Amino acid sequence: MVLGGAQVLLQRSLDTRRVTEATVHPSVPSFPAALAQAGFRRRPAADLQWIRICSYAGDAAFDATGRPALEPLIRLTIALDPTFRPAYELGGLMLSADRHQPERSVPILLEGESHFPESWNLPFMAGALQLFLLGDTQAAASTWLRAAQKPGAPTYLQQLAVSTLATGGDCPRTLELVRGLIMDSQGPLRTSLMAREQHLRLECALQNMEGAVERYSETRGSPPASLDALVQAGLLPAIPEHPYQGHFSLRPDGSVDSGVAVRRLRLRGRADELLRSPKEAPHGQP
């Protein structure tokens, strides 16, 4: 019994040391004090702190009182009960929305993922903050790809990840990533990924040619008369192979027509655009 009591005291000492720096705030109790308020029971202690968080969020004087204490309270709640999922999900989002500090929210959401590795919601929310609020396409895509492989994850998460990487201008890395996923998958998932890889190859070809058109226009003062002019100028080794057996052509405005009715993999900064699967568009339109 003495040994068991010593282990409990040691664990509490380590917990206290671990959370002290993260939870320092005049209106936030210390780790031992929070435990003592609940009779040294961790789950009730975490519940009490969560009630405080919720009361701050509804307080008319939130800016003056609750806002500075929000992150320390969330961190304290998590330290008291690492299995208290709302502290990660709602707490992380509250911190981002109310303090406009997504860089502080994302670690909380990802920490929750480490405690709930089967959850796709936590990395999904973290990826959304990384993309829309932090502008980090690489991190968002990686987080969403991880979320897409968890049980019960919606199929559109793969599309989100691939579209995000492609929009970020890293087509070669995206293709490599998707091809690796194809090798490790089977059945309907493999079929879906192969279709996505074909769509991505088209986007990469279009981006490559449009980049060459832009460089040509900058150096020559006007857009090329045709795609062949890009090859002749040494800006392209050859016209890329069309993944849908179509034909590439140059429009008068300098954009490239793919000749097929496939939606471009372009991010428009709107969630509804991201969540859509590629749909048919008028012939030759992106």
C-alpha positions as CSV (number, residue, x, y, z in Angstrom):
1,M,0.0,0.0,0.0
2,V,2.9,2.4,0.9
3,L,4.5,1.6,-2.5
4,G,1.2,2.2,-4.3
5,G,0.8,5.6,-2.5
6,A,4.3,6.6,-3.4
7,Q,3.6,5.8,-7.0
8,V,0.5,7.9,-7.0
9,L,2.3,10.8,-5.4
10,L,5.2,10.5,-7.9
11,Q,2.8,10.5,-10.8
12,R,1.0,13.5,-9.5
13,S,4.3,15.3,-9.1
14,L,5.3,14.5,-12.7
15,D,1.8,15.6,-13.9
16,T,2.1,18.8,-11.9
17,R,5.5,19.6,-13.4
18,R,4.3,18.8,-16.9
19,V,1.3,21.1,-16.9
20,T,2.5,24.0,-14.7
21,E,4.0,26.1,-17.4
22,A,1.1,25.5,-19.8
23,T,-1.6,26.4,-17.3
24,V,-0.1,29.4,-15.5
25,H,-2.8,32.1,-15.3
26,P,-4.1,34.1,-12.3
27,S,-7.6,32.7,-12.6
28,V,-6.6,29.1,-13.4
29,P,-6.0,26.8,-10.4
30,S,-2.8,24.8,-10.1
31,F,-2.9,21.1,-10.9
32,P,-2.9,20.0,-7.2
33,A,-5.5,22.6,-6.4
34,A,-7.8,21.5,-9.2
35,L,-7.4,17.9,-8.0
36,A,-8.1,18.9,-4.4
37,Q,-11.3,20.6,-5.4
38,A,-12.7,17.3,-6.7
39,G,-11.4,15.1,-3.8
40,F,-8.3,14.1,-5.8
41,R,-10.5,12.4,-8.4
42,R,-9.2,13.2,-11.9
43,R,-12.4,12.8,-14.0
44,P,-14.5,15.0,-11.7
45,A,-11.7,17.5,-11.6
46,A,-11.6,17.7,-15.4
47,D,-15.4,18.0,-15.5
48,L,-15.2,21.0,-13.2
49,Q,-12.6,22.8,-15.4
50,W,-14.7,22.0,-18.5
51,I,-17.7,23.7,-16.9
52,R,-15.5,26.7,-16.3
53,I,-14.5,26.7,-19.9
54,C,-18.1,26.6,-21.1
55,S,-19.1,29.4,-18.7
56,Y,-16.3,31.6,-20.0
57,A,-17.5,31.1,-23.5
58,G,-21.0,32.3,-22.6
59,D,-19.8,35.2,-20.5
60,A,-20.5,38.8,-21.6
61,A,-17.2,39.8,-20.2
62,F,-15.4,37.0,-22.0
63,D,-12.8,39.2,-23.7
64,A,-11.7,40.6,-20.3
65,T,-11.9,37.4,-18.2
66,G,-12.2,34.2,-20.1
67,R,-10.1,34.8,-23.2
68,P,-6.7,34.9,-21.6
69,A,-7.6,31.9,-19.4
70,L,-9.0,29.7,-22.2
71,E,-5.9,27.8,-23.3
72,P,-4.5,27.3,-19.8
73,L,-7.9,25.9,-18.7
74,I,-8.0,23.6,-21.8
75,R,-4.5,22.4,-21.0
76,L,-5.4,21.8,-17.4
77,T,-8.5,19.8,-18.3
78,I,-6.5,17.6,-20.6
79,A,-3.8,17.1,-18.0
80,L,-6.4,16.1,-15.4
81,D,-8.1,13.6,-17.8
82,P,-6.3,12.9,-21.1
83,T,-9.3,10.8,-22.2
84,F,-11.7,13.8,-22.1
85,R,-12.4,14.1,-25.8
86,P,-14.4,17.3,-25.8
87,A,-11.4,19.2,-24.5
88,Y,-9.5,18.4,-27.7
89,E,-12.3,18.7,-30.2
90,L,-14.4,21.6,-28.8
91,G,-11.6,23.2,-26.8
92,G,-9.3,23.3,-29.8
93,L,-11.9,24.8,-32.0
94,M,-13.0,27.3,-29.3
95,L,-9.4,28.5,-28.9
96,S,-9.0,29.0,-32.7
97,A,-12.4,30.8,-33.0
98,D,-12.2,32.9,-29.9
99,R,-8.6,33.8,-29.8
100,H,-7.9,33.6,-33.5
101,Q,-4.8,31.5,-32.8
102,P,-5.0,28.3,-35.0
103,E,-1.3,27.7,-34.4
104,R,-2.3,27.0,-30.7
105,S,-5.4,25.0,-31.6
106,V,-3.8,22.5,-34.1
107,P,-1.4,21.0,-31.5
108,I,-4.4,20.4,-29.2
109,L,-6.4,18.6,-31.9
110,L,-3.4,16.5,-32.9
111,E,-2.7,15.7,-29.3
112,G,-6.2,14.4,-29.1
113,E,-5.5,12.2,-32.1
114,S,-2.7,10.6,-30.3
115,H,-5.2,9.6,-27.5
116,F,-7.9,8.6,-30.0
117,P,-6.0,7.1,-32.9
118,E,-9.1,5.7,-34.5
119,S,-10.8,9.1,-34.8
120,W,-10.8,10.8,-38.2
121,N,-12.6,13.9,-36.9
122,L,-9.6,15.3,-34.9
123,P,-7.1,15.2,-37.8
124,F,-9.8,16.4,-40.2
125,M,-10.4,19.5,-38.1
126,A,-6.7,20.0,-37.6
127,G,-6.2,19.9,-41.4
128,A,-8.9,22.4,-42.0
129,L,-7.2,24.9,-39.6
130,Q,-3.8,24.2,-41.2
131,L,-5.2,25.0,-44.6
132,F,-7.7,27.8,-44.2
133,L,-6.2,29.6,-41.3
134,L,-2.5,28.8,-41.4
135,G,-2.2,28.5,-45.2
136,D,0.0,25.4,-44.9
137,T,-1.1,23.2,-47.8
138,Q,1.6,20.5,-47.2
139,A,0.7,20.0,-43.5
140,A,-3.1,20.0,-44.3
141,A,-2.7,17.4,-47.0
142,S,-0.6,15.1,-44.9
143,T,-3.1,15.4,-42.0
144,W,-6.0,14.7,-44.2
145,L,-4.3,11.7,-45.8
146,R,-3.8,10.3,-42.4
147,A,-7.4,11.0,-41.5
148,A,-8.6,9.3,-44.7
149,Q,-7.1,6.0,-43.7
150,K,-8.9,5.8,-40.4
151,P,-12.0,3.7,-39.8
152,G,-15.2,5.3,-41.0
153,A,-13.5,8.3,-42.7
154,P,-15.5,9.8,-45.6
155,T,-14.1,9.1,-49.0
156,Y,-13.9,12.7,-49.9
157,L,-10.9,13.1,-47.5
158,Q,-8.6,11.6,-50.2
159,Q,-9.9,14.2,-52.7
160,L,-9.3,17.0,-50.2
161,A,-5.7,15.9,-49.6
162,V,-4.9,15.4,-53.3
163,S,-6.6,18.6,-54.4
164,T,-4.7,20.5,-51.7
165,L,-1.3,19.2,-52.7
166,A,-2.0,19.8,-56.4
167,T,-3.1,23.3,-55.7
168,G,0.0,23.9,-53.7
169,G,2.0,23.4,-56.8
170,D,3.6,20.1,-55.7
171,C,2.3,17.8,-58.4
172,P,5.3,15.5,-58.5
173,R,5.2,14.8,-54.8
174,T,1.4,14.4,-55.0
175,L,1.7,11.8,-57.8
176,E,4.3,9.9,-55.9
177,L,2.2,9.9,-52.8
178,V,-1.0,8.7,-54.6
179,R,0.9,6.0,-56.4
180,G,2.3,4.8,-53.1
181,L,-1.2,4.6,-51.7
182,I,-2.3,2.6,-54.8
183,M,0.4,0.1,-54.2
184,D,-0.8,-0.4,-50.6
185,S,-4.5,-0.6,-51.3
186,Q,-6.9,-3.0,-53.0
187,G,-10.5,-3.4,-54.0
188,P,-12.8,-0.3,-54.4
189,L,-10.2,1.9,-52.6
190,R,-7.5,1.0,-55.2
191,T,-10.0,1.7,-58.1
192,S,-10.8,5.1,-56.6
193,L,-7.2,6.0,-56.1
194,M,-6.3,5.0,-59.7
195,A,-9.0,7.3,-61.0
196,R,-7.7,10.0,-58.8
197,E,-4.1,9.4,-60.1
198,Q,-5.3,9.8,-63.7
199,H,-7.1,13.0,-62.8
200,L,-4.0,14.3,-61.0
201,R,-1.8,13.5,-64.0
202,L,-4.0,15.7,-66.1
203,E,-3.8,18.6,-63.6
204,C,0.0,18.2,-63.4
205,A,0.3,18.4,-67.2
206,L,-1.9,21.5,-67.4
207,Q,0.1,23.2,-64.6
208,N,3.4,22.4,-66.3
209,M,2.3,23.8,-69.6
210,E,0.6,26.8,-68.1
211,G,3.9,27.6,-66.2
212,A,5.8,27.3,-69.5
213,V,3.3,29.7,-71.2
214,E,3.8,32.2,-68.4
215,R,7.6,32.0,-68.7
216,Y,7.3,32.3,-72.5
217,S,5.1,35.4,-72.2
218,E,7.4,37.1,-69.7
219,T,10.5,36.7,-71.9
220,R,8.9,37.3,-75.3
221,G,6.3,39.9,-74.4
222,S,3.3,37.9,-75.8
223,P,1.9,34.4,-75.4
224,P,3.0,31.6,-77.7
225,A,1.1,30.9,-80.9
226,S,0.8,27.2,-80.0
227,L,2.0,24.6,-77.5
228,D,4.7,23.5,-80.0
229,A,6.3,26.9,-79.6
230,L,7.0,26.0,-76.0
231,V,8.9,22.9,-77.1
232,Q,10.8,24.9,-79.7
233,A,11.8,27.5,-77.1
234,G,13.1,24.8,-74.8
235,L,10.5,25.5,-72.1
236,L,9.1,22.0,-72.5
237,P,10.9,18.8,-73.4
238,A,7.7,17.7,-75.2
239,I,3.9,18.1,-75.1
240,P,2.8,15.9,-72.1
241,E,1.0,12.7,-72.8
242,H,-2.7,13.1,-72.3
243,P,-3.9,10.8,-69.5
244,Y,-7.4,10.6,-71.1
245,Q,-6.2,10.2,-74.6
246,G,-7.4,13.7,-75.5
247,H,-5.7,16.6,-77.1
248,F,-4.1,19.6,-75.5
249,S,-4.5,23.0,-77.2
250,L,-3.7,26.6,-76.4
251,R,-6.5,29.1,-75.9
252,P,-6.1,32.8,-77.1
253,D,-5.8,33.9,-73.5
254,G,-2.8,31.7,-72.9
255,S,-4.6,29.0,-70.8
256,V,-4.4,25.4,-71.9
257,D,-7.5,23.5,-73.0
258,S,-7.5,19.8,-72.0
259,G,-10.2,18.9,-74.4
260,V,-12.0,16.8,-71.8
261,A,-14.9,17.5,-69.4
262,V,-13.0,17.1,-66.1
263,R,-13.1,19.7,-63.3
264,R,-9.7,21.2,-62.5
265,L,-8.1,20.3,-59.2
266,R,-8.2,23.9,-57.9
267,L,-8.8,25.1,-54.5
268,R,-11.2,28.1,-54.4
269,G,-11.0,28.7,-50.6
270,R,-14.5,27.3,-50.1
271,A,-15.4,24.1,-48.3
272,D,-18.3,23.3,-50.6
273,E,-15.9,23.3,-53.6
274,L,-13.5,21.0,-51.7
275,L,-16.2,18.5,-50.8
276,R,-17.4,18.0,-54.3
277,S,-16.2,15.1,-56.5
278,P,-15.0,16.0,-60.0
279,K,-18.1,16.6,-62.2
280,E,-18.5,17.0,-65.8
281,A,-18.2,20.5,-67.2
282,P,-18.9,21.9,-70.7
283,H,-16.5,20.4,-73.2
284,G,-13.0,21.8,-72.8
285,Q,-13.9,24.0,-69.8
286,P,-12.0,23.6,-66.4
